[in-house]
């Protein structure tokens, strides 16, 4: 159609021809011979989106390992009230966290705020490894609650900065796959060993942090 859509066709069939003439006209970049950036090509992936997506997969896997085994870890310490105590502390830390991390990101920048949030989450997983004392266990629960919503919120913010129109959907898919994979991998490889589970969670979250910050750096460079 573009090859034979001429002014005569436009005059013969004005509504269709007018549409065809506009559609066939080259863009300003094509007319001038300037190259079209890769991230403007339909279906292309912005630079940094792959690293951010795989990092978010790691976040989903590490987060759910902690969420799955934290109560099990608390049971020898708190007995029958383990679940209530653990989730009360985690929930109390979660409630203000979106507002808190929004303020932190506005203050120091999104990339730095994401690094701090991830670092605290990894610290929480490490504390859980040594959580034989109640205070360490409560600190691990508080850090778990205070960080996972912040990481979620800021990672999607980075994806939006990268220019992906489907950032939230794509990242959520990777996160969901991580949530499925994390506990299954721990159960298969470590047979549900509690200490081993938290070691794996800490390593996976650290990897997620490194990859996500690479994505955030690409967003910052845009």
TILUM-516490 format. One record per residue (C-alpha): residue in three letters; x, y, z. Coordinates in Angstrom, 1 decimal, padded with zeros to 4 digits. Last residue first. Example, Ala and Ser with C-alpha at 12.3 -4.5 7.8 and 13.67 -1.06 7.14 Angstrom:
2
[atom 'SER', [013.7, -001.1, 007.1]]
[atom 'ALA', [012.3, -004.5, 007.8]]
END
This chain:
222
[atom 'UNK', [019.0, 008.1, 030.4]]
[atom 'UNK', [022.0, 007.5, 032.6]]
[atom 'UNK', [020.0, 007.2, 035.8]]
[atom 'UNK', [017.9, 004.4, 034.2]]
[atom 'UNK', [021.1, 002.5, 033.2]]
[atom 'UNK', [022.4, 002.9, 036.8]]
[atom 'UNK', [019.1, 001.6, 038.1]]
[atom 'UNK', [019.4, -001.5, 036.0]]
[atom 'UNK', [022.9, -002.1, 037.3]]
[atom 'UNK', [021.5, -001.5, 040.8]]
[atom 'UNK', [018.9, -004.2, 040.2]]
[atom 'UNK', [021.6, -006.7, 039.2]]
[atom 'UNK', [023.7, -006.1, 042.3]]
[atom 'UNK', [020.7, -006.1, 044.7]]
[atom 'UNK', [019.3, -009.3, 043.2]]
[atom 'UNK', [022.7, -011.0, 043.7]]
[atom 'UNK', [022.7, -009.9, 047.3]]
[atom 'UNK', [019.1, -011.1, 047.6]]
[atom 'UNK', [020.1, -014.6, 046.3]]
[atom 'UNK', [023.1, -014.8, 048.7]]
[atom 'UNK', [021.0, -013.8, 051.7]]
[atom 'UNK', [018.2, -016.1, 050.8]]
[atom 'UNK', [020.6, -019.0, 050.3]]
[atom 'UNK', [022.1, -018.4, 053.7]]
[atom 'UNK', [018.6, -018.2, 055.1]]
[atom 'UNK', [017.6, -021.5, 053.7]]
[atom 'UNK', [020.8, -023.2, 054.9]]
[atom 'UNK', [020.0, -022.1, 058.4]]
[atom 'UNK', [016.5, -023.6, 058.2]]
[atom 'UNK', [017.3, -026.9, 056.3]]
[atom 'UNK', [014.2, -027.4, 054.2]]
[atom 'UNK', [015.5, -030.4, 052.3]]
[atom 'UNK', [018.5, -028.3, 051.2]]
[atom 'UNK', [018.4, -029.0, 047.4]]
[atom 'UNK', [014.7, -029.8, 046.8]]
[atom 'UNK', [013.1, -027.7, 049.6]]
[atom 'UNK', [015.4, -024.8, 048.9]]
[atom 'UNK', [014.7, -024.9, 045.2]]
[atom 'UNK', [011.0, -025.2, 045.6]]
[atom 'UNK', [011.0, -022.3, 048.2]]
[atom 'UNK', [012.7, -020.0, 045.8]]
[atom 'UNK', [011.3, -021.0, 042.4]]
[atom 'UNK', [007.6, -020.1, 042.9]]
[atom 'UNK', [008.4, -016.7, 044.5]]
[atom 'UNK', [011.0, -016.0, 041.8]]
[atom 'UNK', [008.4, -016.7, 039.1]]
[atom 'UNK', [006.1, -014.2, 040.7]]
[atom 'UNK', [008.8, -011.6, 040.8]]
[atom 'UNK', [009.6, -012.1, 037.1]]
[atom 'UNK', [005.9, -011.7, 036.3]]
[atom 'UNK', [005.7, -008.6, 038.5]]
[atom 'UNK', [008.6, -007.1, 036.6]]
[atom 'UNK', [007.0, -007.6, 033.2]]
[atom 'UNK', [003.6, -006.2, 034.3]]
[atom 'UNK', [005.1, -003.1, 036.1]]
[atom 'UNK', [007.5, -002.3, 033.3]]
[atom 'UNK', [005.0, -002.6, 030.5]]
[atom 'UNK', [005.6, 000.8, 028.8]]
[atom 'UNK', [009.4, 000.4, 029.4]]
[atom 'UNK', [011.0, 003.8, 029.5]]
[atom 'UNK', [013.9, 003.0, 031.9]]
[atom 'UNK', [012.3, 005.4, 034.4]]
[atom 'UNK', [009.3, 003.1, 034.6]]
[atom 'UNK', [011.5, 000.1, 035.4]]
[atom 'UNK', [013.3, 002.2, 038.0]]
[atom 'UNK', [009.9, 003.0, 039.7]]
[atom 'UNK', [009.0, -000.7, 039.5]]
[atom 'UNK', [012.2, -001.4, 041.5]]
[atom 'UNK', [011.4, 001.4, 043.9]]
[atom 'UNK', [008.0, 000.1, 044.9]]
[atom 'UNK', [009.0, -003.5, 045.2]]
[atom 'UNK', [012.2, -002.7, 047.1]]
[atom 'UNK', [010.3, -000.5, 049.5]]
[atom 'UNK', [007.6, -003.2, 050.0]]
[atom 'UNK', [010.2, -005.7, 050.9]]
[atom 'UNK', [012.2, -003.5, 053.2]]
[atom 'UNK', [010.5, -002.7, 056.5]]
[atom 'UNK', [008.8, -006.1, 057.0]]
[atom 'UNK', [012.0, -008.1, 056.6]]
[atom 'UNK', [014.0, -005.6, 058.6]]
[atom 'UNK', [011.5, -005.9, 061.5]]
[atom 'UNK', [011.5, -009.7, 061.3]]
[atom 'UNK', [015.3, -009.8, 061.4]]
[atom 'UNK', [015.4, -007.4, 064.3]]
[atom 'UNK', [012.9, -009.6, 066.2]]
[atom 'UNK', [015.1, -012.6, 065.6]]
[atom 'UNK', [018.2, -010.8, 066.7]]
[atom 'UNK', [016.4, -009.6, 069.9]]
[atom 'UNK', [015.1, -013.1, 070.7]]
[atom 'UNK', [018.6, -014.7, 070.7]]
[atom 'UNK', [019.4, -017.7, 068.5]]
[atom 'UNK', [019.0, -015.6, 065.4]]
[atom 'UNK', [022.4, -016.2, 063.9]]
[atom 'UNK', [021.2, -017.0, 060.4]]
[atom 'UNK', [018.3, -014.6, 060.9]]
[atom 'UNK', [020.8, -011.7, 061.2]]
[atom 'UNK', [022.1, -012.6, 057.8]]
[atom 'UNK', [018.6, -012.4, 056.3]]
[atom 'UNK', [018.0, -009.1, 057.9]]
[atom 'UNK', [021.3, -007.7, 056.7]]
[atom 'UNK', [020.3, -008.7, 053.1]]
[atom 'UNK', [017.1, -006.7, 053.6]]
[atom 'UNK', [019.0, -003.7, 055.0]]
[atom 'UNK', [021.3, -003.7, 052.0]]
[atom 'UNK', [018.3, -003.9, 049.6]]
[atom 'UNK', [016.8, -000.8, 051.2]]
[atom 'UNK', [020.1, 001.1, 051.2]]
[atom 'UNK', [020.7, 000.2, 047.5]]
[atom 'UNK', [017.2, 001.1, 046.5]]
[atom 'UNK', [017.5, 004.5, 048.3]]
[atom 'UNK', [020.8, 005.1, 046.4]]
[atom 'UNK', [019.2, 004.4, 043.1]]
[atom 'UNK', [016.0, 006.4, 043.8]]
[atom 'UNK', [017.8, 009.6, 044.9]]
[atom 'UNK', [019.0, 010.8, 048.3]]
[atom 'UNK', [016.0, 012.8, 049.6]]
[atom 'UNK', [013.2, 011.9, 047.3]]
[atom 'UNK', [014.2, 008.2, 047.6]]
[atom 'UNK', [014.2, 008.5, 051.4]]
[atom 'UNK', [010.8, 010.1, 051.5]]
[atom 'UNK', [009.3, 007.4, 049.2]]
[atom 'UNK', [011.1, 004.8, 051.4]]
[atom 'UNK', [009.3, 006.0, 054.5]]
[atom 'UNK', [005.9, 006.3, 052.8]]
[atom 'UNK', [006.1, 002.8, 051.5]]
[atom 'UNK', [007.6, 001.5, 054.9]]
[atom 'UNK', [004.9, 002.8, 057.2]]
[atom 'UNK', [002.9, -000.4, 057.4]]
[atom 'UNK', [005.7, -002.9, 056.9]]
[atom 'UNK', [007.5, -002.4, 060.2]]
[atom 'UNK', [004.3, -003.1, 062.2]]
[atom 'UNK', [003.6, -006.1, 059.9]]
[atom 'UNK', [007.0, -007.6, 060.5]]
[atom 'UNK', [006.7, -007.1, 064.3]]
[atom 'UNK', [003.2, -008.6, 064.5]]
[atom 'UNK', [004.2, -011.3, 062.0]]
[atom 'UNK', [007.0, -012.6, 064.2]]
[atom 'UNK', [005.1, -012.3, 067.5]]
[atom 'UNK', [001.9, -014.0, 066.2]]
[atom 'UNK', [003.8, -016.8, 064.4]]
[atom 'UNK', [006.1, -017.6, 067.3]]
[atom 'UNK', [003.3, -017.5, 070.0]]
[atom 'UNK', [003.4, -021.3, 070.5]]
[atom 'UNK', [007.1, -021.3, 071.3]]
[atom 'UNK', [008.9, -018.0, 071.2]]
[atom 'UNK', [012.5, -019.1, 070.6]]
[atom 'UNK', [012.1, -022.6, 069.3]]
[atom 'UNK', [009.2, -021.3, 067.0]]
[atom 'UNK', [011.0, -018.3, 065.6]]
[atom 'UNK', [012.9, -020.2, 062.9]]
[atom 'UNK', [009.8, -021.8, 061.7]]
[atom 'UNK', [008.1, -018.4, 061.6]]
[atom 'UNK', [011.0, -017.0, 059.5]]
[atom 'UNK', [010.9, -020.0, 057.1]]
[atom 'UNK', [008.3, -019.0, 054.5]]
[atom 'UNK', [008.8, -015.2, 054.6]]
[atom 'UNK', [012.5, -015.5, 054.4]]
[atom 'UNK', [012.3, -017.9, 051.4]]
[atom 'UNK', [009.6, -015.6, 049.9]]
[atom 'UNK', [011.9, -012.6, 050.0]]
[atom 'UNK', [014.9, -014.4, 048.5]]
[atom 'UNK', [012.9, -015.8, 045.5]]
[atom 'UNK', [011.0, -012.6, 044.8]]
[atom 'UNK', [014.1, -010.5, 045.1]]
[atom 'UNK', [016.0, -012.8, 042.8]]
[atom 'UNK', [013.3, -012.4, 040.1]]
[atom 'UNK', [013.6, -008.7, 040.7]]
[atom 'UNK', [017.3, -008.9, 039.9]]
[atom 'UNK', [016.5, -010.8, 036.7]]
[atom 'UNK', [014.1, -008.1, 035.7]]
[atom 'UNK', [016.4, -005.2, 036.6]]
[atom 'UNK', [019.3, -006.8, 034.6]]
[atom 'UNK', [017.0, -007.3, 031.6]]
[atom 'UNK', [015.6, -003.8, 031.8]]
[atom 'UNK', [019.1, -002.2, 031.8]]
[atom 'UNK', [019.0, -000.9, 028.3]]
[atom 'UNK', [015.4, -000.6, 027.1]]
[atom 'UNK', [013.9, -003.7, 025.4]]
[atom 'UNK', [012.8, -003.4, 021.8]]
[atom 'UNK', [009.2, -004.3, 020.8]]
[atom 'UNK', [008.7, -001.2, 018.6]]
[atom 'UNK', [012.1, 000.5, 018.1]]
[atom 'UNK', [012.4, 003.6, 020.3]]
[atom 'UNK', [014.9, 001.9, 022.6]]
[atom 'UNK', [017.2, 001.2, 019.6]]
[atom 'UNK', [017.5, 004.9, 018.7]]
[atom 'UNK', [016.4, 005.8, 015.1]]
[atom 'UNK', [019.4, 006.7, 013.0]]
[atom 'UNK', [019.3, 010.1, 011.3]]
[atom 'UNK', [018.7, 009.9, 007.5]]
[atom 'UNK', [016.8, 013.3, 007.6]]
[atom 'UNK', [013.6, 011.8, 006.3]]
[atom 'UNK', [013.9, 008.7, 008.5]]
[atom 'UNK', [014.4, 010.9, 011.6]]
[atom 'UNK', [011.4, 013.2, 010.7]]
[atom 'UNK', [009.2, 010.2, 010.1]]
[atom 'UNK', [008.5, 009.0, 006.6]]
[atom 'UNK', [005.0, 009.5, 005.1]]
[atom 'UNK', [003.2, 006.3, 004.3]]
[atom 'UNK', [000.8, 006.6, 007.3]]
[atom 'UNK', [000.0, 010.2, 006.5]]
[atom 'UNK', [-000.8, 009.4, 002.9]]
[atom 'UNK', [-002.8, 006.3, 003.8]]
[atom 'UNK', [-005.0, 008.2, 006.3]]
[atom 'UNK', [-005.7, 010.9, 003.7]]
[atom 'UNK', [-006.4, 008.3, 001.1]]
[atom 'UNK', [-008.9, 006.5, 003.2]]
[atom 'UNK', [-010.9, 009.7, 003.9]]
[atom 'UNK', [-010.3, 011.3, 000.4]]
[atom 'UNK', [-010.9, 008.4, -002.0]]
[atom 'UNK', [-010.1, 009.7, -005.4]]
[atom 'UNK', [-008.2, 012.7, -004.2]]
[atom 'UNK', [-006.0, 010.6, -001.9]]
[atom 'UNK', [-005.5, 008.0, -004.7]]
[atom 'UNK', [-004.3, 010.8, -007.0]]
[atom 'UNK', [-002.0, 012.1, -004.2]]
[atom 'UNK', [-000.3, 008.7, -004.2]]
[atom 'UNK', [-000.6, 005.5, -002.2]]
[atom 'UNK', [001.2, 003.2, -004.6]]
[atom 'UNK', [004.3, 002.2, -002.6]]
[atom 'UNK', [002.7, 002.6, 000.8]]
[atom 'UNK', [000.0, 000.0, 000.0]]
END
